[in-house]
Amino acid sequence: MRAIVYHGKGDLRLEEAPTPVPGQGELLLEVHAVGVCGTDAAEWQHGPSIYAVPGPHPVTGHAGPMIPGHELSGRVVGIGDGVDGFELGMVVACGAGYVSESGEHTTSGRPNLAAAYATVGLQRHGGLAQYVSVPADSCLDVGPYGLGDDAAALAQPMAIAVHSFHRGRPQPGDAALIIGAGGIGAFLTYAACQFGLRVAVADLSPERLEIASALGADVLLGPDEIADLRQALLAHRLDVTLIYEVTGTEAGLRSALGVGEGLGARIVLVGLHHTPREIDLRRITLREIELIGTNAHVCAVDLPEAARLIAQRAEGWGDIAPQAFPLEAVVEEGIIPIVESRSTRVKTLIDPWTSDPRPTVTTR
């Protein structure tokens, strides 16, 4: 089979790889769409950090070069022993995260925090290939939701957004500020709006703000307002009690803290910060600001809600993911535009079976 293989920093190669065989509790998927994530771009630019390269990884045991791709959908073409509830030909969304069967299981309802938690495409071979073997527990039959291959590949990042959203303990009547309208920020915008919150979105890109508006955002804050988000929100008469910082940048964090200081807000840190940040904890205490971390998602809970949200947007997601590209284009079309902050697409999809770019189909 054809696959994209990560060998190290700046080294992604299109190679022939053995077609995997599903093991105990696994499904073999024929991959039809896989999203390129900011994590993939960061690993290409600076890694390996999260990827299990060179390994061996303590949970998965993976060692050596690795096939990335953790936002994927596919059709079931093989079923391992001990798997129930799936049939050949079924279209599934893969949530990617799972707890090793032989490892620690949590009873708190938060398996994403287990020591034995791992992710397909990060700590074992993933979906940037024509076939991938994945734990059945990480998969969801999307047939009942009416989703096709392209739309199903958006369920995993939407699940991350859903999990992040609920970590903020939203209440009806809350107003939320989302800082950063990229991939997860866009899905988070939609989730918050569908929950019934009043939502403000801040981003430097007019194009992404336009998409945020189409996703339901009430207030759009561009480059002129970002310098003083607190004042901009006051001008819009929006008392924000819930802030999602999605950029993972120092500027985004400072903006979130600046807004939260005046309101005693809950700040959910969604974006990954790659260096330590200096925070005035005395101000956090005096202004009763809550800092809330979020990590991955809980597949059994968040993935079904994500599929429901993806399915209910009647116009589909062509504005988020307009095209799917062949494997050969993953660096040029997927990775480098993210690294250089010039991507014209919120989400880039890869189709391992196409030889030319094609329009996506994301309506039911």
N, C-alpha and C positions, 0 to 999 in steps of 0.2 A: 504494500500500500504506500501511497505518497503521504509524506508528513513533513511538518516544520519541526526541526530539532534545535533546541537551545544547547550550545556548547559552552557558553560563557558570555561575558560582557561584549556586546556588539556583534555577537556571532550566532545568527539564526540561519540554518541551512535547510533547503528543500532536499529531502533524502527519501530513499526507499527504506521502509521499515517493516518488520514482520507484522502481519495482522494478528492482533491479540486474540486470546481465547478466554471467554468468561469463566472466572473461577467460582467458588462457592459464594452464593449470595450476590452474584454479579450479572449484569446485562451486557451484551455486546451491541453497541449502537453503530449504525451507519450514519455518520455525522453529516448533517445537511446545512447547518449554520452555526457559527461560533463567533462571539463578539471579542474584539480586541479591547482590553481593559487598560486603565492607567497603570495598574500594577505590572502588566506585561511590558509596557513602555519603560517603566522605571527599572525593571530587571534587565532589559536590553541595554539601557543607558548606564546603569550603575552596578548591576548585580554581579554574581548571584547573591541575593540577600534572603528572599523568601523561597525561591526555587530550591528544590532538593538536588542541587548540583554543586560539587561532585558527589555528595552523599557519603555514606548511606544515611537516609533519613531515619530517625529513631522510631517513627510510627509505621511508615510505609515500607521501609527497607530499600527504597529506590536509591540507586547509585549510578553515576555516569550521566551522560547527556540526557535531556528530558524533552518530551513533547509538551509545550504549553497549551493553554486554552481551557478556561474554567467557566465560560459563559456559553453553554452549548445546548443544542437540541439534536435529536436524531431519531431514527426508526430502529426498533428492536429487531435484530437479525440473529440473535443468539441468547439463550437463557441458561444460566448456570444452575447447579444443584441448589435446592433450598429456596428457590425464588417462587413466590406466588403473586398473583394479581397482575401479571404482565403477559402479553401475547405477542407473537411474531407479527411484525408490521405496524405495531402501535407506535404513534408519535409521542415522544416524551420530552419534557424539559428536565435537564439535569441541574440540581442545585449545587452539585460539586462537593460540598462539605459533608463530612461523615465522621463517625467515631469508629475506629478500628474495632472489629468484632472481638478481637482477642485483648483489647485494651480496656481502659477505664470507661465506664458508663456513669453519667451523672444522673442524680435523681432530682435535681433542682429544676428540670425543664430547660436547662441551658447547656445542651451538649456541645455547643460551639466553644465553650470554655474548658472542655475536658482536655487533659494532658494528651490523650490519644486521638485528638481531633486532627484531621488532615483534609486536604482539598485536592480534588482531581485538577490537574493542570498546574498545580503549584508544588505539590509534594509527591506526585506520581504522574504518569503520562496522561495528557489531556486531549482536548478536542481538535487541535489544529492538525488533523489527520483524517483520512477517509473512514477509519474505524477507531473506536475506543471502547475499552472495557471499563465499566463504572459500577460502583455499588448500587444495587437496586433500591436500597433505602434512600438514596439521594435523588431518586427519579420520581417524576409525577406524570401520569397519563393525562395529556392535555386534550384528549378527544372530547370529554364532557364540557370543556370550555370553548370548543370550536376553534382552537388555535392550530395553525399550520406550522411548518418548520421554522420560518423566519421569525414569526411572532413568538414562538416558544423559546427561541434563543434569548429573548429579552426578559424572560421570567426570572433568571438568576439575578441580574442586576436590580430588577424591580424588587426581588426578595430582600436584597441588601438594604434598599431604600425603605421597605416596609418595616424591617427589623429596627433600623435606625429611627424611623418615625415613632414607633411605639416605645423606644427607649426614653423618649422625651416625656412620656406620660401625658399625651395630649388630652385635653378636655374640651367638650363642646363650648364654643364661645372664645377659645384661645385665638390669639393672633400669632402667626409664626413668621420669622425671617429666615430665609434660606440664602446663605452666602456661597455662591458658586452654582452655576446652572449647567455644568457639564453632565456626563452620563448619569451618575447617581443623583446629582442635584436635580436633573430634569425629572427623573422618576419620583424623587422625593416630593417635588412640587405637585405632581399629579396626585400622589397618595394623600398629601395634606389637604389639597383642594377637595378631593372626593370625600374626605372625612368631614368636611364642612368648615374647616378653619378659614379665616381670612389670612391670605398669604402674600408676603412681600418677598421678592427675589432680587438679589444684588449680583451683578456680573459686569465685567468690563466689555463683554461682547454684545453689541446690539442685536446680532442674529440670534444669539442664545436667549436674550430677553424676549425677543419676538416669539420664540418657541415656548418660553415660559408663560407668556400671555395666552397662547393657544392651549396650553395645558391647564389654564384656569387661574393663574396668578392675578391678584387684585392690584398690586402695586409693583412697578418695575423701577429699579434703582440702578442707573448706569454710571459711567465714569464720573460725571459731574457730582453725583450724590454720594459716591462711595467714600470720598474723603471725610465725610461726616455723616455716617449712616444714622446716628441717633437724631441729629437735627432733621435729616430728611424724613425719617419716620414721624417725627412730631409734625412736620409740615403736612403730612398725609393723614394726620390724626389717627395714627395706628399705634396702640399700646401693645407692643410685642412682649409676650411672656415666655416665648419658646423660640430658641435660636438654634439653627443647624449650621455648623461650620463645615463645609464640604471641600474646601480648597486644599487643606493641609499646609497652608502657607502662614508665615508669621503675620503678614498683613491681615489675612482673614481672621486669625485668632484675635489680634488686637481690636479689629472691628467688632467682633462678637463680644469681647469683654467690655468694650466701650458702650455698646448698646445695653448689655446686660446690667452694667453697673447702676444705671438709672432706674431699673425696673425690677431688680431682684429676680432675674430671669433664670430659666433652665437652659443651659448651653450644652448641646449634644455635639461632641467632637467626632465627626464622621470621617473627615479627611485624615490620612496618615501623615504625621509629621516625622520627617526623616532626621531631624536634629532636635536636641532639647530646646525648650523655650523658657524664657524667664517670665514668671507670673508673680504679681504682687498678691500674695495670699492674704495679707491683712485687708486689702480691699475686697477680696472674695468673701471674707468673714463678715466685714462690716456691712456690705451691701446684700448679704444673703444670696449670693449667686451660687447656683448648682452647676458643677462641671460633670458631665455624664459621658462616659466612654461607650463605644459600641464596636462590636467585632463580628463580622460575618453575618450569619443568620441561622435561625432554627428551621431546618428544612421542613419538618412535618407541619409546622404552623405557618411559616412565612411564605413558603413556595406556593401553596394553594391560594392564599390571598393575593399573591403576586400575579398568578395566572388569571384570577378573576378580574383584577384591575387591568391587565393587558387586554383581556377580552372585551371589556365593557366600553372601550373607546371606539366608537362607531367608525370614525374616520381612519382608524389604524395608526401606525407609527412610522409612516413614510417620512415625516419631517424629522424624526429622531434617527432612523436608520434607512436612508433612501436606497442604498446600493449594497450588493454583496460582491466581493472580489475573490479571485482565485488565490490559492495558496501562495503562488509566486509573488503576489502583491502585498503580502502581509507587512513587510518592513516599509516599503515605499508609501503605501496607502493607509496602513494601520498604525505602525509604530512611530515613524518619524514625524508625522503631523502632530501627534500628541506631545512628543519630546520638544518640538519646536513651537508648541502652542499656536498652531496655525490650521488645525483641523477644521474643515468646513462641515463636518458631520459630528453630531453629538455621539453617535455610536457607529462604528465600522464593523460590518459583518463579513466573515470569510466563508465561502462555500467551497469545500474541498473537492467538489466534483465539477465545478465550472472551469472553463478555460478562458472566459472573458467576463468582464464586469456585467452584472445583470441588475435590473430593478428588483427590489424586495417586494414580497407580498405579505402584508401584515394585517389586512382586514380579515374578519371572520368569514 
